Amino acid sequence: MTPQEFQKTREHLGLSQQKLADAIGISKSSVELYERGKRRDDGRPVEIPKTVALALAALCLGITDYHGPGA
């Protein structure tokens, strides 16, 4: 997932950076970092972790909590 895709998906969901952070259990500064795509201090690229991308995909599907298969 690219930083642009991450941001567009968040916007499609109608969530602020803080609301998205709260929904998937990360900090607002992590959301900002993933949308920027690089670190402020040295410009190194940042990869969006697969777990974060999957959590965002789950929100797109309306999944806000998961209790395992068949739950």
Buried (B, 14 or more C-beta within 10 A) or exposed (E): BEBEEBBEBBEEEEBEBEBBBBBBEBEBEBBEBBBEBEEEEEEEEBEBEEEBBEBBEBBEEEEEEEEEEEE
